[in-house]
C-alpha cells in the first residue's frame, strides 16, 4: 500500500464529502465556508459535530485503506429514518500493471480531482430537491476482520463500525461521474439513484 | 611441525645406520604408519622395520601403509582403506623372509557388504618384467643414476617411478614394491567422500579420453614452442639409407592430391602394452578388462537383467526403426544378447577394452562383455589395466614422431594422423622406406607393434591402416584407390554407425562400391544434406577435411555415471560440490573460463529395475540435461557449485533415483593469464607443477633413453622435446585429469587464438549494427504513426475505415467519428452498429462508464436531432446493449437522459 495513496485519497474524500453536503443542501449553506483546494473553490462545513463524524469516518477509512481491504466507500443522503435516497459511490480497484514513474508528481492526479469537484458542481443542479430534514451516512465496504481490527485500535475505539441494515430498496440507475487513478489505484465515482427518481429540473 | 617430523625421520634413518644389525632388506621402499593399538606394538614394529630395511613414520605420510588392528568408525569413513593393513603383514613377511602381498592382510577387505571390483593393476611377474625393461632400454645406469641424484636434490622427495633405474642391483624387489603400490580398492559409492578420486583412478574411459585430450594439447604446445627445425632429420635419413640399401624400392608411389597422409595406430594398444611385462602370454588370446573372468558372483537382490536388457533393446530398436521408417517388430543383435545372470559363469558385464588378435580370431571383439567373450573363447586370459604404461608408451610414440615433424593431428593416445608431404620432400626418401623406419623405431622404443597406412587424405590413410593391421603398412596409392574403395564395407567408414549402416542396408547397399551408384541428391534425400554429402565423398575415397594441427578446447566437463547411489539429498549436494571442484580444477588446468553451465543427470527410468544389471552401473536411465548461462564467463568454484546445486534442486528428483551426474562448462574463453595472476593463482599452478614433476621425469627419462638407443645420437645436438614448461601446461596428473571433449576446429598452421578475436569483433559489430537498426526501426514507427494521424480526418468520411479505428483512438475522437457517421447521410449498416456496441460494452467492462455515459447520451441526442426513422433502431439497440452490460457489471442500469 502506497502511503501517498492513502493521504491523497483521504484528503480527496474529505473534500468530496463536504462538497456533497454543500451541493445536496442537506444543511443550510450558511454553515459552510469557502476554501481553495486543487486550485478551485470548495466548500467546507463549520459544524463541529458534522466535522467530528466526518473526521472519524475518514480515520477509519484511512486505516482500512492501509490494509488493502477497502473496496468501496458510499456517501448516502438519507431521510430521517436513515433510508438512503441517493448514494455517491467511490469504488477502489487496484491496478495490476502500474508504472511507478508515470505520474510521479501527481500533476495529472490533481487535475482529475479538480475535475471531479467541478463535475460535482455541474451535476448538483440535478439533486437539490431533498426534504429539509434529510441526513447522511458514510458506508465502508470491507470485511469483518477489518471491522474487528479497527475496533481494537485505540484511537478508533470510541467510533466502531456499525453493520449496515439490509438494504431495503435496491438502487436502480447509475449516473457516472468520473473514473481516475491515484498511484496504483483507480477510483470509480458515480451516483446511484433510486428507481422512481426524477430530476427536479 | 615440519621440522619435528623431519627430525624424527632423520633419527630413524641414523638409527638404522648405527645399529648395523640390519637383518634383511625385505621392506625396502616400504614405509609404515601405525594407527592405534597393535600387536606387536608400535615400538616393536619400528624396530622390526629398521631391522628389515623399511621406514617407520611417526606422522602419517600419504604413501604410508597404515598398520592397524581396528579403527574407529569415523576414521574408516574418511580415509582410503586401500592401504590399511594388519600388523601380521609385517610379522608374516619377516618369517617368510620376503615381502608378502599386503592385499592378503587388508584390515577392511570385507567391511562393506559389497563385493569387490578387481582393480589390481599388475600381477607380479618379478624378474621377467625387469628383463623386458632392460632389453628395451639399455640404460647407461651410471649416467642415469647421476641424473636422478640431481633430481633428488631438487625435490628431496623419493621418486618411486624411477626406482628401478636407481638401484639396478635390486630391481626385483623394487618392482615388487612398485606393484604392491597399485592398490586394490574397495568399491565405494558416490556418497563416500573419497569416491571421486577413486573413480578417476580406475575409470578406463576417463583415462583414455584424458590421454587423448592430453596429447592434443601436447601437440599444440609442441607446435607453439618449436622453431620447426628438426635436428633429428639427418640421423633418421642416414638410418633409412642404411636399411634401404639392400632393397632399393624403385616403384614410384604416388598418392591422390599429391599429398602424403600417414595414419599411425598401435595394434591392440592396451593388450600390447600389457604384454610387455608378460611375455608368457604372447600368442594367447588376451583381453584387457577389470574383471578376472569366469568367477560368478553372488546374485544381488533386485537385479532383473532380463527386464533391463529388454528396455535397452527396445530403445535401440525404436531408434533404428525411426531412422529407417519401418515397423518396430524387427530383431537386432546387440552385445547384451546371451548375457546370463550374475551368478552364472558367463554373467560378467565387465567390458573388454581391448583384445589380442588371437582372441579376435575367435570372435571376441572390443567392447564385448566379459561373459559373452568367455563363451566364445573359454581360455581367454585377462590382464588388468596399466594406465601408467599406456601413458608412457603414448608419450614415447608422440615424442618419436615429433622429432621429425609437427604436422600431427592427435586423435587419441595411440592414434594420429601425420602430414608427411613436407617431411618426405626434405628427407628425400621413399615413403616405403620411411614407413619401415618409423615403424621400426616405434617398435624398438615402445616394445609395441604399430601399423601405418598411407593415403592422399585422412580417410584413405585410415582405411589403409585397417588393411595394414596387424603390424604392417599399406600404401593406398592413387591408382589403387578406386578398386580399394569398391570393396570397403560401409560400416568401416568413420562416421557411419549402426543407424546409418542399417538404413543403407535397407536400401541394399553394403559396400562403398554399390553406394557410388547413388547420386548426391538421392543420398542427401535419404540421409540428410550434411551426412549425404559426406558419404558421397567418403565412398569415393575423398575427404575434404584437412588435418587440423591445432585444436581448440570447446568444453570442460566431469561426468560420473558409475557408483551413483545416494541415500539423501545431502549426499547428492556434497557430491555435486566435489564434482564442481573437479571441473573447476580442470578449468584451471586449461586456463579457461566458461559461460554456460550444464548439469547432466541420469535418472532411473520408471520401469527399469531398482538394481542395475551391471554392478553399480547406471542401468536404464532417462537422461536429463539442464543448463544456465551466466552473465560473465567464470571459473569461480563457488559460482559453479551454486548454479549446479540450484539447477539440481529445480529438477526435484529423488536422490535415490539418480544414477549419473555430470557437469559441463561450455562457451569457453581462455584466461589471459597475465591479468589474473594473483597469489592464489600462483599457488595453484605451482602446486600443479609439483605434482606433475615426477611424471615429467619419467617421460624425460624415456626420451633420453630413446636417444641413447639410437646409438649415433649426439645428445647436445638433439633438442629435448620435453621442457618443463610444456609439461606444466599438459599436466598429466593422475588425480585431476582431463575428461571431456576436445573438438578440433580448423585453424590451419597459424598459431594463437584467431577464433576468439574474430568472434569478438563480429559481435561488437553486430551490436553496433543492431543498435543502428533498432534506431531506424523506431524512426519508421514514428513516421507511420504520424502519417496515420494525418490521414484520419479524410478517412473518417468513409464509414468502413472509420469504425475499425474506434478502439485504437482516444475516446474523445470517437465522438468525431460518430458525428461523421451520422452526418454521412447513408443508412446505418448493422456491422457498424455492432462495432459501436462492442466498443461501448468494452468500455463498460473496463468500468469507464463516465465515457459511456457521455457517448450514449451523445448518440441519443444526435439521433433524436436527426429525426430519421432509420436511425431509431440503432439508438434502441445501442442503449439496450449498454444497459445489459451495465447490469452484468454493476447490477444497475445507466442513467440515460430522456
Interface residues (C-beta under 8 A of the other chain):
Chain A: X91 X93 X171 X172 X173 X174 X175 X176 X177 X178 X179 X186 X188 X190 X191 X192 X193
Chain B: X847 X848 X849 X850 X851 X852 X853 X886 X890 X892 X893 X894 X895
